[in-house]
Amino acid sequence: MKQYTYIKTVDHIQLGHLYEHIFCMRLTDYFRSEGLFSYTDYHIDAKTFFSGYIRLELSTYTPAAEKAAEMIHDLTIAFDEDEISAGLLQIMAEKNVDIEYYDQAIAGETLQRYHQQIWQPLENVLVENAKHIRKTRRGLGFIEKSTRQFMVLRHVISIDKDFIMSNEGTFMPLFAVISRAIGNNLREIIPDTSFCFSYDEMFTSSVNVVKDSNLYRIDKRQATTLTTELAETTRLLGAMKKHGFVAKLAYYLQHAAALPMMSPDDEEVTVKTGMVVGSEGWHKLGTEENINTVLRHMTIEYKLGKSTQRVSLSTLVR
C-alpha cells in the first residue's frame, strides 16, 4: 500500500555494512513480533554503497504493517558482542572471507552513532556527497582475509509431484507463490539464527520433482550439521498460523486486480512454471481452500553435510 525509501550516510564502509545487517535483522524481528510476515505484509531490501550510503527500501501491504513501519525511527538495538558477532558471521559468509581482527568497543560506539542518525526519506535528500569514507584501518573496522571454510546449507520447499500432475498443473502457480511467501520468511530467520548468508534460489519443475530451493553459505567451523533450523522453522510456522497466514495470502491474491502492488510477479511465475495467470485467475485460484489444499502436499527440508531435517507445511492449515 505504501513504499518508503530511506538513506543514511556512513563514514566507514565496513561498519556501515555491518550496521545494515544488524538493523535489518532487528527490524524484521520486530515485524514478526507484531504478527507480520514478509510477502503478505511487507518487504524489506537494503544495500550499503561503497560511496558511503545505506539505502533501505520498505514496502507495506497492510494497514498493520504501515503502522509498524513507524518503528523504523525508534527501534532499540543493543550493539553488544553477540549482536556484532552475529552480523559479522553473516558478512563473512556473504563476502566469503574471514575476519582476522576488529575492535569491539570502537565498532559498538560507531554502530550506536549510526543508529542515532535519523533515516532520511529519499525525497527529502538534496544532492549530497558522503565525506571522509574510510576503508579498512586497524582499530576502526575489521581486517578481512580470504578463506575457504564454508559449507552449503539449503532449504528445499517441495510439493508432491503426483498431486500436481493429477490436477494437470493447475496448482503449480499457486505453489510458486506459496513457496515464495514462505521462502521470503525463511530467508529472514535462517541467517538471523544460523548466522549464514542467503545467496541463491532455484526453482525446479520436472517429471520427477517440483521444488523451490535456497542456498546459504555457512562457516563450517561454526556448524557442519543442522542445529536450530528445524526448531526455528517450526516456531515461525506456528506464528504464521496463529496470525492467519493463509487468510492473509488469500486476501493478497483475491485483491490482485484492485491492488496491483499486491499482485504476484507474473513474469516470475511464468519463468518458474511456464504458465500465465492474470488478476482474474488469481481471484479464482487464490482461495483459502485452494491454499490449504496445496499446503497439505508441501514440505520443507533442510540439508547440511550429511544431516537432513523435514517439516510438513500441513501444520499451517487450520
N, C-alpha and C positions, 0 to 999 in steps of 0.2 A: 504494500500500500504506500510505503514511503521508502526512499533511498537516501542515505546520508553518506557523504564523503568528507573525511576529516584528515587534517595534516598536523604533524608535529615535526619540529626541526630537532636534530641531534648533533652534538659536536664530536661524537665518536661512533664510527660506523659499527664496530663490533658490539658495543654496549647498546647502541640503538637497535640492532638486530635482536639482541638478547631481550631487550625491553618489549619488542614487538611480540616475541614468542610468549613471554610471561603474561603480558596484558591480554592477549587473545585467549590463552588458556583460562584465565580467571574470568574473562567476560563470558565465554561460552559456559563455564561452570555456573556462573550467576544465572544465565538464561535457563539452564536445566533445573536449577533450584526453584525457579518460578514456574516449572511445568511447561517450558517452551523448548521446542526442538528444531534443529536445522532442517531446512527444506519446507516444512509445513508452517513454521512461524517466522523464521528469519534465515538470513545467510550472511556470513562474515568472511571478508577477504582482506588480507593485509600484506604489505610489502615494504621493505626497507630499501631505499635507494642509496647508491654509493655517493650521491651528491649531498646527502645529509638530511633526508626526509623519510618519515614514516607515513605511508598512505593507508588509511583504514576505510574500507567500504562496508557499510552495514545496510542491509535491506530488511525491512519488516513487512510481513504479510498479514498480520492480525493486530487488532487493537491492543491486545495484551503485550505483544512484542514491541509495539510502538511505545507503550508506556514504559516498558522495561528498558528501552533504548536510552531513556533519560539517565540511566545509571552510568553511562559511559563517562560522565564527568565526576562521579562520586565513588567509583569502585575502590574498595580498600584492598591493598596488596601489601603483604609483609615480604620485603625483599631480603629474606633470610637465606642461610646457607642451603636449605632444602630447596627453596624456590629457585635460587640461582642455579644449583646443580641440575635440577630438572630441565631448565631451559638450555643449559649448556649441553646436556646429553642429546637433546633434540637437534641442536645446531651441529654437533659432531656428526650425527647421523645424516643430517641434511647435506653437509659440505664434504662428508667422507674424510674427515680429519680427526686428529686427536688434539686435546687441549693440554699443552705442556705446562702452562703456568697462568694464574690470574690472581689478582689481589682482591680478596673477598670484600674487605672494608671499602676500598675505593669503588669497586663495582656496585656494592649496595648503595653507597651515597649517590653515585651518578644515576642509577636506576630510579632512586627516590626523587632526585631532582627532575628527571624526565617526567615522572608520574605527576609531579606537582604542576607541570606546564598544562595549560588548557588546550584541549583538542580544538583546533581551528576549523570551522566549516570551510570547505574549499571555496565556496562562493564569496567568502569574505577575505580571501587571501589576495593581496596585490602581488605585483611582480617582485619576487624575493629570491635572494641567494643565500644559501646556508654558508656560514663562515667558519673558519678555523676547524675544518674537518680533519680529524686525526685517524690514522690507520692503526697499526699495532705499535704500542710502546710499553715496555715493561713497566709495571706499576700503574698503568692506566687500564689497559684492556686485557686480552689474553693472547698467549702465543700459540699458534697453530702449527702442526706438523702433519705430514702425510701419514696415513695408516691404512692397514687392510684388515682391521679387526671386526668387520661387520658381517652379520648374517641376514637372511631374508625371513621376515615374519610375514605371513599372509593371512588375510581373511577371505573366505570364499562363500559368497551368498549364492545358493543354488536352488533350483526347483526341479521337482520330479518331471523328467522329460516325457514320461508316459502320460502324465496329466496334461502337459502342454499339447502333445500330439493328438490325444483323444478329443481335444477341443479345437483341432485344426489351427492351432496357433493363436486363437482369438485372445487369449490372456497374456500373450508374450509382451505386448506393450505395457500392460499393467504390471507385469513382473519387473520390467525395466525401470518403471517409475518407483515402485516399492523398494527395489534393491538400491536405487539411487538415494531415496529418502533415508533408508536405514544406514546405508554406507556413509552418507554425509555425517551422521551422528557418530558412527564408529571411528571415522577419521578425526573426530574431535577427542573422544575419550581414550582411545588406544595410545596415541602419542603422549597424552597428558598423564596416563597411569603407567605405561610401559617405557616411557621416555625414548621413543623411537621417532622416525620421520616417514611420513607417507609420501611415496614418490611415483607411484604408477598404478593405473587402474586398467583392467582389461575385461571386456565383455565377450563371452564365448557362446555361440549358438550353433550346435551341430546335431547330427543324428544321434550322437552319444551323450551329449551333455549340454545343459543350459546353465550358465553361471556368470556371476559378476564378481571379479576378483580384485583385491587391492594388495599392493606390496608395501612393506615398511622396512627400512634399514634399522637394525638394532645392534648395539655393541655386543659382540659375543663374549666379552669379559664381564658383561652385565648379566646376560642370560643366554643359555644355549638350549633351554627347553621352555615351554609355555609356563607362565606363572599366574598372573592375575587376570589374564584376558577373558577367560570364561566367566569369572565372578563379576567383573566389571560389565560385561555384556548382559549378563542376567539381571544385574541391578538396573542397567539402562532400559532393558525391555520391560521390566516391572514398572519403572517410572513412566514410560511411554504408554503402557496400558492404562495405568492409573489416571493419566491426564488425557486420555481419549485420542490416541494417535490415529486410530482407524477413522474415527469421525472427522478429525481434522483433515486427514488426507482426502477423504471423500468430499468434504466441503471444498477443498483446494481444487479438485478435479471437476466437481459439479459447477463451479463458477469460472471455469476456464474462459468462457465466452465473454462474461461480463467484466472479468478482471484479467486482462492479458498478461499482466506482470506475474500472475499466479499460474499461468499455463505451463505445462511441461515443455521442455525444449524439444520441439518437433523434429529438428534436424538430428539431435542426439538419439531420439527414439528410432528414427528411420535408419540411421547408421548402425545402431545396435541390432535392430530386429528386422530390417528390410520392409517395415510396414509404416503406413502413414495414418495418423489419427488427428482429426480436427477437433475443434471445441465441442461440436455436437457428438462426436464419437466418444470423447472423454466423459461427457454428460451421461451417456448411456453405459459406458464401460466402468466408470469410476464410482460405483455404488459401494456402500459399506458391505453389502452381501458379497459382491464380487471380490473386494479386497480381502475379506475374511476367507473366502474360498481359496484364493491364491496363497495367502499366508499359511494355511493348513498344509500346503505342499512345499514349503520353503524351509531351508536350514541355513545356519551359519556354521562354518567350520574354520578353525584356526590351525595353522601348521607352522612349527618352528623346529628345525632339526628333525629328530625322529618322533617328536611329540605331536599329538593331534587331539583336539577337543571339538565338540559339536553341541549345538543347541538348536532346538526346533523353534521356528517362528510361530507355530500354532499357539505359543504362550501369549501372543498379542491379541488373540481372539477372545472376546468376552463371552 
